[in-house]
Amino acid sequence: MKQRDLLRALRLSAKEAGVDLAIVRNGASHDIYRLGDIVITIPRHNELNEMTARGILKDAAAHLKGRDR
């Protein structure tokens, strides 16, 4: 999966849940994002391993689903 596609999916999920996806800092090999009240680390590669991308999306979805609205 491309990194931009992963970020697009995270932004969409965040928007639907009513939270912000904001970049905290850029690192040499990873970018750090804040999704609501959790921190997500995303590798800085154009093409991400499919398992890694799915894991990030799964963790984000589990967090957003467990939120009190």
PDB file as gemmi writes it, atoms N, CA and C in Angstrom:
CRYST1    1.000    1.000    1.000  90.00  90.00  90.00 P 1                      
ATOM      1  N   MET A   1       0.854  -1.171   0.000  1.00  0.00           N  
ATOM      2  CA  MET A   1       0.000   0.000   0.000  1.00  0.00           C  
ATOM      3  C   MET A   1       0.899   1.233   0.000  1.00  0.00           C  
ATOM      4  N   LYS A   2       0.516   2.211  -0.734  1.00  0.00           N  
ATOM      5  CA  LYS A   2       1.272   3.456  -0.748  1.00  0.00           C  
ATOM      6  C   LYS A   2       0.984   4.252   0.526  1.00  0.00           C  
ATOM      7  N   GLN A   3       1.989   4.999   0.978  1.00  0.00           N  
ATOM      8  CA  GLN A   3       1.846   5.777   2.195  1.00  0.00           C  
ATOM      9  C   GLN A   3       0.715   6.796   2.062  1.00  0.00           C  
ATOM     10  N   ARG A   4       0.597   7.420   0.922  1.00  0.00           N  
ATOM     11  CA  ARG A   4      -0.452   8.432   0.742  1.00  0.00           C  
ATOM     12  C   ARG A   4      -1.849   7.804   0.825  1.00  0.00           C  
ATOM     13  N   ASP A   5      -1.992   6.559   0.362  1.00  0.00           N  
ATOM     14  CA  ASP A   5      -3.283   5.876   0.461  1.00  0.00           C  
ATOM     15  C   ASP A   5      -3.616   5.549   1.919  1.00  0.00           C  
ATOM     16  N   LEU A   6      -2.604   5.159   2.683  1.00  0.00           N  
ATOM     17  CA  LEU A   6      -2.805   4.890   4.111  1.00  0.00           C  
ATOM     18  C   LEU A   6      -3.233   6.165   4.831  1.00  0.00           C  
ATOM     19  N   LEU A   7      -2.549   7.261   4.553  1.00  0.00           N  
ATOM     20  CA  LEU A   7      -2.900   8.530   5.204  1.00  0.00           C  
ATOM     21  C   LEU A   7      -4.287   9.002   4.788  1.00  0.00           C  
ATOM     22  N   ARG A   8      -4.644   8.784   3.540  1.00  0.00           N  
ATOM     23  CA  ARG A   8      -5.984   9.152   3.066  1.00  0.00           C  
ATOM     24  C   ARG A   8      -7.046   8.362   3.828  1.00  0.00           C  
ATOM     25  N   ALA A   9      -6.810   7.064   4.014  1.00  0.00           N  
ATOM     26  CA  ALA A   9      -7.756   6.220   4.742  1.00  0.00           C  
ATOM     27  C   ALA A   9      -7.843   6.636   6.209  1.00  0.00           C  
ATOM     28  N   LEU A  10      -6.724   6.991   6.810  1.00  0.00           N  
ATOM     29  CA  LEU A  10      -6.738   7.440   8.208  1.00  0.00           C  
ATOM     30  C   LEU A  10      -7.472   8.771   8.352  1.00  0.00           C  
ATOM     31  N   ARG A  11      -7.247   9.683   7.407  1.00  0.00           N  
ATOM     32  CA  ARG A  11      -7.945  10.977   7.459  1.00  0.00           C  
ATOM     33  C   ARG A  11      -9.457  10.797   7.322  1.00  0.00           C  
ATOM     34  N   LEU A  12      -9.871   9.916   6.438  1.00  0.00           N  
ATOM     35  CA  LEU A  12     -11.286   9.638   6.249  1.00  0.00           C  
ATOM     36  C   LEU A  12     -11.900   9.039   7.510  1.00  0.00           C  
ATOM     37  N   SER A  13     -11.215   8.082   8.111  1.00  0.00           N  
ATOM     38  CA  SER A  13     -11.700   7.463   9.345  1.00  0.00           C  
ATOM     39  C   SER A  13     -11.792   8.492  10.470  1.00  0.00           C  
ATOM     40  N   ALA A  14     -10.778   9.343  10.557  1.00  0.00           N  
ATOM     41  CA  ALA A  14     -10.770  10.374  11.589  1.00  0.00           C  
ATOM     42  C   ALA A  14     -11.922  11.350  11.388  1.00  0.00           C  
ATOM     43  N   LYS A  15     -12.159  11.745  10.148  1.00  0.00           N  
ATOM     44  CA  LYS A  15     -13.237  12.688   9.853  1.00  0.00           C  
ATOM     45  C   LYS A  15     -14.592  12.091  10.217  1.00  0.00           C  
ATOM     46  N   GLU A  16     -14.789  10.809   9.872  1.00  0.00           N  
ATOM     47  CA  GLU A  16     -16.054  10.150  10.190  1.00  0.00           C  
ATOM     48  C   GLU A  16     -16.268  10.029  11.700  1.00  0.00           C  
ATOM     49  N   ALA A  17     -15.176   9.881  12.451  1.00  0.00           N  
ATOM     50  CA  ALA A  17     -15.266   9.741  13.904  1.00  0.00           C  
ATOM     51  C   ALA A  17     -15.281  11.096  14.606  1.00  0.00           C  
ATOM     52  N   GLY A  18     -15.022  12.157  13.862  1.00  0.00           N  
ATOM     53  CA  GLY A  18     -15.043  13.491  14.448  1.00  0.00           C  
ATOM     54  C   GLY A  18     -13.796  13.846  15.235  1.00  0.00           C  
ATOM     55  N   VAL A  19     -12.662  13.243  14.877  1.00  0.00           N  
ATOM     56  CA  VAL A  19     -11.388  13.570  15.524  1.00  0.00           C  
ATOM     57  C   VAL A  19     -10.413  14.071  14.471  1.00  0.00           C  
ATOM     58  N   ASP A  20      -9.307  14.616  14.928  1.00  0.00           N  
ATOM     59  CA  ASP A  20      -8.293  15.145  14.017  1.00  0.00           C  
ATOM     60  C   ASP A  20      -7.150  14.161  13.859  1.00  0.00           C  
ATOM     61  N   LEU A  21      -6.585  14.120  12.673  1.00  0.00           N  
ATOM     62  CA  LEU A  21      -5.336  13.418  12.409  1.00  0.00           C  
ATOM     63  C   LEU A  21      -4.311  14.506  12.159  1.00  0.00           C  
ATOM     64  N   ALA A  22      -3.375  14.663  13.088  1.00  0.00           N  
ATOM     65  CA  ALA A  22      -2.399  15.735  12.988  1.00  0.00           C  
ATOM     66  C   ALA A  22      -0.993  15.168  13.085  1.00  0.00           C  
ATOM     67  N   ILE A  23      -0.092  15.729  12.302  1.00  0.00           N  
ATOM     68  CA  ILE A  23       1.301  15.289  12.373  1.00  0.00           C  
ATOM     69  C   ILE A  23       1.947  15.931  13.592  1.00  0.00           C  
ATOM     70  N   VAL A  24       2.640  15.121  14.353  1.00  0.00           N  
ATOM     71  CA  VAL A  24       3.333  15.608  15.543  1.00  0.00           C  
ATOM     72  C   VAL A  24       4.753  15.998  15.172  1.00  0.00           C  
ATOM     73  N   ARG A  25       5.439  15.087  14.468  1.00  0.00           N  
ATOM     74  CA  ARG A  25       6.801  15.396  14.022  1.00  0.00           C  
ATOM     75  C   ARG A  25       7.214  14.452  12.901  1.00  0.00           C  
ATOM     76  N   ASN A  26       8.192  14.915  12.131  1.00  0.00           N  
ATOM     77  CA  ASN A  26       8.798  14.098  11.083  1.00  0.00           C  
ATOM     78  C   ASN A  26      10.105  13.546  11.606  1.00  0.00           C  
ATOM     79  N   GLY A  27      10.291  12.256  11.453  1.00  0.00           N  
ATOM     80  CA  GLY A  27      11.553  11.642  11.843  1.00  0.00           C  
ATOM     81  C   GLY A  27      12.335  11.262  10.604  1.00  0.00           C  
ATOM     82  N   ALA A  28      13.489  10.646  10.811  1.00  0.00           N  
ATOM     83  CA  ALA A  28      14.320  10.229   9.689  1.00  0.00           C  
ATOM     84  C   ALA A  28      13.698   9.059   8.946  1.00  0.00           C  
ATOM     85  N   SER A  29      13.102   8.131   9.692  1.00  0.00           N  
ATOM     86  CA  SER A  29      12.543   6.951   9.034  1.00  0.00           C  
ATOM     87  C   SER A  29      11.061   6.747   9.310  1.00  0.00           C  
ATOM     88  N   HIS A  30      10.488   7.536  10.235  1.00  0.00           N  
ATOM     89  CA  HIS A  30       9.070   7.422  10.562  1.00  0.00           C  
ATOM     90  C   HIS A  30       8.477   8.810  10.790  1.00  0.00           C  
ATOM     91  N   ASP A  31       7.184   8.951  10.528  1.00  0.00           N  
ATOM     92  CA  ASP A  31       6.438  10.151  10.884  1.00  0.00           C  
ATOM     93  C   ASP A  31       5.532   9.793  12.042  1.00  0.00           C  
ATOM     94  N   ILE A  32       5.359  10.722  12.966  1.00  0.00           N  
ATOM     95  CA  ILE A  32       4.526  10.503  14.134  1.00  0.00           C  
ATOM     96  C   ILE A  32       3.260  11.338  13.978  1.00  0.00           C  
ATOM     97  N   TYR A  33       2.109  10.684  14.047  1.00  0.00           N  
ATOM     98  CA  TYR A  33       0.810  11.345  13.922  1.00  0.00           C  
ATOM     99  C   TYR A  33       0.013  11.151  15.203  1.00  0.00           C  
ATOM    100  N   ARG A  34      -0.884  12.079  15.481  1.00  0.00           N  
ATOM    101  CA  ARG A  34      -1.810  11.955  16.599  1.00  0.00           C  
ATOM    102  C   ARG A  34      -3.210  11.819  16.020  1.00  0.00           C  
ATOM    103  N   LEU A  35      -3.876  10.737  16.405  1.00  0.00           N  
ATOM    104  CA  LEU A  35      -5.254  10.466  15.970  1.00  0.00           C  
ATOM    105  C   LEU A  35      -6.108  10.481  17.226  1.00  0.00           C  
ATOM    106  N   GLY A  36      -6.798  11.596  17.432  1.00  0.00           N  
ATOM    107  CA  GLY A  36      -7.547  11.733  18.677  1.00  0.00           C  
ATOM    108  C   GLY A  36      -6.562  11.804  19.825  1.00  0.00           C  
ATOM    109  N   ASP A  37      -6.563  10.774  20.672  1.00  0.00           N  
ATOM    110  CA  ASP A  37      -5.642  10.764  21.807  1.00  0.00           C  
ATOM    111  C   ASP A  37      -4.617   9.635  21.736  1.00  0.00           C  
ATOM    112  N   ILE A  38      -4.461   9.008  20.559  1.00  0.00           N  
ATOM    113  CA  ILE A  38      -3.419   7.996  20.406  1.00  0.00           C  
ATOM    114  C   ILE A  38      -2.348   8.495  19.437  1.00  0.00           C  
ATOM    115  N   VAL A  39      -1.179   7.906  19.538  1.00  0.00           N  
ATOM    116  CA  VAL A  39      -0.059   8.254  18.679  1.00  0.00           C  
ATOM    117  C   VAL A  39       0.150   7.105  17.701  1.00  0.00           C  
ATOM    118  N   ILE A  40       0.296   7.439  16.429  1.00  0.00           N  
ATOM    119  CA  ILE A  40       0.502   6.447  15.376  1.00  0.00           C  
ATOM    120  C   ILE A  40       1.841   6.732  14.708  1.00  0.00           C  
ATOM    121  N   THR A  41       2.645   5.700  14.574  1.00  0.00           N  
ATOM    122  CA  THR A  41       3.932   5.805  13.896  1.00  0.00           C  
ATOM    123  C   THR A  41       3.796   5.197  12.502  1.00  0.00           C  
ATOM    124  N   ILE A  42       4.121   5.979  11.490  1.00  0.00           N  
ATOM    125  CA  ILE A  42       3.996   5.526  10.104  1.00  0.00           C  
ATOM    126  C   ILE A  42       5.363   5.596   9.436  1.00  0.00           C  
ATOM    127  N   PRO A  43       5.816   4.489   8.840  1.00  0.00           N  
ATOM    128  CA  PRO A  43       7.116   4.501   8.150  1.00  0.00           C  
ATOM    129  C   PRO A  43       7.133   5.510   7.005  1.00  0.00           C  
ATOM    130  N   ARG A  44       8.288   6.103   6.777  1.00  0.00           N  
ATOM    131  CA  ARG A  44       8.443   7.081   5.701  1.00  0.00           C  
ATOM    132  C   ARG A  44       8.959   6.402   4.446  1.00  0.00           C  
ATOM    133  N   HIS A  45       8.122   5.586   3.848  1.00  0.00           N  
ATOM    134  CA  HIS A  45       8.445   4.924   2.596  1.00  0.00           C  
ATOM    135  C   HIS A  45       7.285   5.176   1.646  1.00  0.00           C  
ATOM    136  N   ASN A  46       7.553   5.278   0.367  1.00  0.00           N  
ATOM    137  CA  ASN A  46       6.466   5.442  -0.595  1.00  0.00           C  
ATOM    138  C   ASN A  46       5.572   4.219  -0.605  1.00  0.00           C  
ATOM    139  N   GLU A  47       6.174   3.048  -0.567  1.00  0.00           N  
ATOM    140  CA  GLU A  47       5.432   1.792  -0.592  1.00  0.00           C  
ATOM    141  C   GLU A  47       5.612   1.100   0.760  1.00  0.00           C  
ATOM    142  N   LEU A  48       4.505   0.861   1.462  1.00  0.00           N  
ATOM    143  CA  LEU A  48       4.540   0.209   2.769  1.00  0.00           C  
ATOM    144  C   LEU A  48       4.184  -1.261   2.632  1.00  0.00           C  
ATOM    145  N   ASN A  49       4.731  -2.054   3.515  1.00  0.00           N  
ATOM    146  CA  ASN A  49       4.373  -3.459   3.578  1.00  0.00           C  
ATOM    147  C   ASN A  49       2.871  -3.550   3.848  1.00  0.00           C  
ATOM    148  N   GLU A  50       2.189  -4.407   3.137  1.00  0.00           N  
ATOM    149  CA  GLU A  50       0.726  -4.526   3.258  1.00  0.00           C  
ATOM    150  C   GLU A  50       0.308  -4.895   4.675  1.00  0.00           C  
ATOM    151  N   MET A  51       1.060  -5.779   5.309  1.00  0.00           N  
ATOM    152  CA  MET A  51       0.736  -6.204   6.679  1.00  0.00           C  
ATOM    153  C   MET A  51       0.890  -5.034   7.663  1.00  0.00           C  
ATOM    154  N   THR A  52       1.905  -4.225   7.461  1.00  0.00           N  
ATOM    155  CA  THR A  52       2.126  -3.063   8.318  1.00  0.00           C  
ATOM    156  C   THR A  52       0.975  -2.068   8.169  1.00  0.00           C  
ATOM    157  N   ALA A  53       0.596  -1.785   6.935  1.00  0.00           N  
ATOM    158  CA  ALA A  53      -0.486  -0.832   6.673  1.00  0.00           C  
ATOM    159  C   ALA A  53      -1.802  -1.332   7.257  1.00  0.00           C  
ATOM    160  N   ARG A  54      -2.095  -2.608   7.074  1.00  0.00           N  
ATOM    161  CA  ARG A  54      -3.333  -3.164   7.630  1.00  0.00           C  
ATOM    162  C   ARG A  54      -3.330  -3.117   9.147  1.00  0.00           C  
ATOM    163  N   GLY A  55      -2.181  -3.355   9.764  1.00  0.00           N  
ATOM    164  CA  GLY A  55      -2.076  -3.284  11.217  1.00  0.00           C  
ATOM    165  C   GLY A  55      -2.337  -1.881  11.738  1.00  0.00           C  
ATOM    166  N   ILE A  56      -1.786  -0.890  11.049  1.00  0.00           N  
ATOM    167  CA  ILE A  56      -2.004   0.508  11.442  1.00  0.00           C  
ATOM    168  C   ILE A  56      -3.487   0.854  11.323  1.00  0.00           C  
ATOM    169  N   LEU A  57      -4.105   0.473  10.208  1.00  0.00           N  
ATOM    170  CA  LEU A  57      -5.534   0.758  10.012  1.00  0.00           C  
ATOM    171  C   LEU A  57      -6.391   0.023  11.041  1.00  0.00           C  
ATOM    172  N   LYS A  58      -6.033  -1.215  11.356  1.00  0.00           N  
ATOM    173  CA  LYS A  58      -6.791  -2.009  12.325  1.00  0.00           C  
ATOM    174  C   LYS A  58      -6.704  -1.389  13.715  1.00  0.00           C  
ATOM    175  N   ASP A  59      -5.515  -0.968  14.131  1.00  0.00           N  
ATOM    176  CA  ASP A  59      -5.346  -0.323  15.432  1.00  0.00           C  
ATOM    177  C   ASP A  59      -6.120   0.986  15.509  1.00  0.00           C  
ATOM    178  N   ALA A  60      -6.075   1.761  14.436  1.00  0.00           N  
ATOM    179  CA  ALA A  60      -6.793   3.035  14.410  1.00  0.00           C  
ATOM    180  C   ALA A  60      -8.302   2.804  14.468  1.00  0.00           C  
ATOM    181  N   ALA A  61      -8.786   1.821  13.717  1.00  0.00           N  
ATOM    182  CA  ALA A  61     -10.216   1.526  13.716  1.00  0.00           C  
ATOM    183  C   ALA A  61     -10.682   1.039  15.079  1.00  0.00           C  
ATOM    184  N   ALA A  62      -9.876   0.208  15.735  1.00  0.00           N  
ATOM    185  CA  ALA A  62     -10.236  -0.291  17.066  1.00  0.00           C  
ATOM    186  C   ALA A  62     -10.311   0.861  18.060  1.00  0.00           C  
ATOM    187  N   HIS A  63      -9.386   1.797  17.951  1.00  0.00           N  
ATOM    188  CA  HIS A  63      -9.398   2.952  18.852  1.00  0.00           C  
ATOM    189  C   HIS A  63     -10.627   3.837  18.580  1.00  0.00           C  
ATOM    190  N   LEU A  64     -10.896   4.092  17.306  1.00  0.00           N  
ATOM    191  CA  LEU A  64     -12.013   4.976  16.968  1.00  0.00           C  
ATOM    192  C   LEU A  64     -13.355   4.320  17.307  1.00  0.00           C  
ATOM    193  N   LYS A  65     -13.449   3.016  17.175  1.00  0.00           N  
ATOM    194  CA  LYS A  65     -14.695   2.311  17.487  1.00  0.00           C  
ATOM    195  C   LYS A  65     -14.963   2.329  18.987  1.00  0.00           C  
ATOM    196  N   GLY A  66     -13.894   2.279  19.799  1.00  0.00           N  
ATOM    197  CA  GLY A  66     -14.043   2.246  21.240  1.00  0.00           C  
ATOM    198  C   GLY A  66     -14.275   3.599  21.884  1.00  0.00           C  
ATOM    199  N   ARG A  67     -14.272   4.645  21.085  1.00  0.00           N  
ATOM    200  CA  ARG A  67     -14.467   5.997  21.626  1.00  0.00           C  
ATOM    201  C   ARG A  67     -15.901   6.214  22.073  1.00  0.00           C  
ATOM    202  N   ASP A  68     -16.066   6.993  23.127  1.00  0.00           N  
ATOM    203  CA  ASP A  68     -17.409   7.436  23.541  1.00  0.00           C  
ATOM    204  C   ASP A  68     -17.767   8.656  22.717  1.00  0.00           C  
ATOM    205  N   ARG A  69     -18.929   8.651  22.145  1.00  0.00           N  
ATOM    206  CA  ARG A  69     -19.349   9.790  21.315  1.00  0.00           C  
ATOM    207  C   ARG A  69     -20.260  10.687  22.049  1.00  0.00           C  
TER     208      ARG A  69                                                      
END                                                                             
